[in-house]
Amino acid sequence: MSNPVTATNGAEFTGIATVKDAGLQGMITLRGDLSSSVLGAAVKAATGAEVPAQGKVSVVEGGAAAWMSPDELLLLVPYGEAVAKTAALAEALSGEHALAANVSDARSYFSISGAGARETLAKIAPVDLSPEAFAAGDFRRSRTAQVAAAFWMEEDGSFRLVCFRSVGAYMFNLLSNAAHPQSAVDVY
């Protein structure tokens, strides 16, 4: 059996920001009634995090829950636990109208950190990333250049970004170009 690897296999670039392949990350798409106490308890059991408000991410040690849409969350769990946690969610939500799917191997996961992290992401995302408009815990689904992605800001001012694995190498190159000290505003 082969060992799992990411689409960019640990790639890293440092310019005005450091762009890194953030490694293997367990990810579960959860669809259902986000106001359900049963769903809330299942999310808490799987991740340790609360169901976040619209446009937010709830990050705790070892897990997170991100608001994707009015009936969808992205749950982050340790990679090696994603299969078991998906099954546990399905079991806990068996009486609810809900769906839990392990999407870990279908996604790429990046970190953008350093003094130029906001500027790097702002070059490719049509989102107001000024400190007044985007703070730790804020979460957006958007286009980054022409690629669908979701991203949020961590407490330390760094960003995490998730995209489809099929465009993972392209996203890494896009972020690296945006982090290049001499890149133009339009990098795509």
C-alpha positions in Angstrom: 0.0 0.0 0.0 1.3 3.5 -0.8 1.7 6.3 1.7 -0.5 9.3 1.2 1.1 12.5 0.0 -0.2 16.0 -0.8 -0.5 17.4 -4.3 2.5 19.6 -3.7 4.5 17.2 -1.5 5.7 19.7 1.1 6.5 22.6 -1.2 7.4 26.0 0.3 8.2 29.4 -1.0 9.3 32.5 0.9 9.0 36.0 -0.4 7.0 38.8 1.2 5.1 35.9 2.8 5.8 32.2 3.3 3.6 29.9 1.3 3.6 26.3 2.5 1.9 23.1 1.7 0.3 22.6 5.1 0.5 18.8 4.9 -2.2 16.1 5.1 -5.3 17.4 6.8 -8.4 15.5 7.6 -11.5 17.3 6.2 -15.1 16.4 6.4 -17.9 18.1 4.5 -21.0 18.1 6.7 -24.4 19.1 5.4 -27.4 19.5 7.6 -29.5 21.9 9.7 -26.8 24.0 11.4 -29.2 25.1 14.1 -29.8 21.5 15.2 -28.6 20.7 18.7 -27.9 17.1 17.6 -25.7 18.4 14.8 -24.0 20.8 17.1 -23.2 18.0 19.6 -21.9 15.8 16.8 -19.6 18.6 15.5 -18.3 19.2 19.0 -17.6 15.5 19.5 -15.8 15.2 16.2 -13.7 18.4 16.3 -13.9 19.9 19.8 -15.2 23.1 18.1 -18.6 24.8 18.2 -20.7 25.3 15.1 -19.5 28.7 13.9 -21.5 31.7 12.9 -21.9 32.7 9.3 -18.6 33.7 7.7 -16.6 32.4 10.7 -14.4 29.5 11.6 -14.1 28.0 15.1 -10.6 26.7 15.7 -9.6 24.6 18.7 -6.5 22.5 19.5 -6.7 19.6 17.1 -9.8 20.6 15.2 -12.0 23.2 13.5 -15.4 23.9 12.1 -15.8 26.4 9.2 -19.1 27.9 7.9 -19.3 27.0 4.2 -23.0 27.9 3.5 -26.4 28.0 5.4 -26.4 24.2 5.5 -22.7 23.2 5.2 -19.7 23.1 7.4 -16.1 22.0 6.7 -14.7 20.1 9.6 -11.0 19.8 10.2 -9.7 16.8 12.1 -6.4 14.9 12.3 -5.8 13.2 8.9 -5.5 9.7 10.4 -8.8 10.1 12.2 -10.9 11.4 9.3 -12.4 8.0 8.3 -13.4 7.1 11.9 -14.8 10.6 12.6 -16.8 10.6 9.4 -18.4 7.3 10.5 -19.0 8.6 14.0 -20.7 11.7 12.6 -22.9 9.6 10.4 -23.9 7.4 13.4 -24.6 10.5 15.6 -26.7 12.1 12.9 -28.6 8.9 11.9 -31.9 10.5 12.9 -31.2 13.8 11.2 -31.4 14.9 7.6 -27.6 15.2 7.2 -24.6 14.0 5.2 -21.0 13.6 6.3 -18.4 12.9 3.6 -14.6 12.5 4.1 -13.0 14.9 1.5 -9.5 14.8 2.9 -7.8 13.4 -0.2 -9.8 15.6 -2.5 -8.4 18.8 -1.1 -5.1 20.7 -0.8 -4.3 22.7 2.3 -1.9 25.7 2.4 -0.6 28.2 5.0 0.3 31.8 4.1 2.3 33.5 6.9 4.6 36.4 7.5 4.4 40.2 7.2 3.0 40.1 3.7 0.4 37.4 4.2 -2.6 39.7 3.8 -1.0 41.4 0.7 -0.2 38.0 -0.9 -3.8 36.7 -0.5 -5.3 40.1 -1.4 -3.5 40.0 -4.8 -5.6 37.0 -5.9 -8.8 37.2 -3.9 -11.6 39.7 -4.4 -12.1 40.1 -0.7 -11.4 43.1 1.5 -8.6 41.8 3.6 -7.8 45.0 5.4 -7.3 44.6 9.2 -10.6 46.5 9.7 -12.6 44.1 7.5 -10.9 40.7 8.0 -9.8 39.5 11.4 -8.8 36.3 13.1 -11.7 33.8 12.9 -13.1 35.3 9.7 -13.7 32.8 6.9 -14.5 33.2 3.2 -15.3 31.1 0.2 -14.2 32.9 -2.9 -12.3 32.8 -6.1 -8.5 33.1 -5.9 -7.7 34.1 -9.5 -9.9 31.6 -11.3 -9.8 28.8 -8.6 -12.5 28.2 -6.0 -11.0 28.2 -2.6 -11.9 28.8 1.1 -9.6 30.6 3.5 -9.5 32.0 7.0 -7.2 34.0 9.3 -5.6 32.4 12.4 -5.0 34.2 15.7 -1.3 34.7 14.7 -2.2 36.6 11.6 -1.4 33.8 9.2 -4.0 32.4 6.7 -5.1 28.8 5.9 -6.4 28.1 2.4 -8.2 25.0 1.1 -8.8 24.2 -2.6 -9.5 21.2 -4.7 -6.5 18.8 -4.9 -6.7 18.8 -8.7 -5.6 22.5 -8.7 -3.2 22.2 -5.7 0.0 22.7 -7.7 -1.6 25.6 -9.6 -2.7 27.2 -6.3 0.8 26.8 -4.9 2.3 28.5 -7.9 -0.3 31.2 -7.8 0.3 32.0 -4.1 4.1 31.8 -4.6 3.8 34.3 -7.5 1.7 36.6 -5.4 4.3 36.3 -2.6 7.2 37.1 -4.9 8.7 40.5 -3.8 8.5 41.9 -7.3 5.1 40.4 -8.4 2.6 42.6 -10.1 -0.9 43.2 -8.6 -2.4 41.0 -11.3 -0.5 37.7 -11.0 -2.9 35.5 -13.1 
